[in-house]
Amino acid sequence: DESWACPQCTFRNPSTFLSCGICQATKPPKRNIAPPTSTDSQWSCETCTLKNPIASTVCSLCGTARRQLEGKSEGKGRPTPSTPDP
């Protein structure tokens, strides 16, 4: 049997697992294709790929902070020193 990809976190599970070994999401029915999720209601963690609610600022699985959207550059880049080196 083939493995299956979790619709919540994308982890590949053995076919015998009825729920995801990482996030515990239920295995989808074999013939049912999951509808695409709206990009307005979820964001995907860059570290573990878990799909989190848009209101979350950190990943509920691994704790990685949500990355700011393009154009909102607060906190981006390296900090500049307050005094120059001699």
Number of C-alpha atoms within 10 A of each C-alpha: 6 9 12 19 16 21 20 18 20 16 18 15 18 15 13 11 13 15 16 21 14 15 15 13 14 14 18 15 9 7 6 7 9 9 7 7 11 8 10 8 11 15 21 18 21 13 13 15 16 23 21 20 15 14 9 12 15 16 21 15 16 12 12 14 14 17 15 12 8 6 6 9 10 8 8 9 7 6 7 7 7 6 6 6 5 3
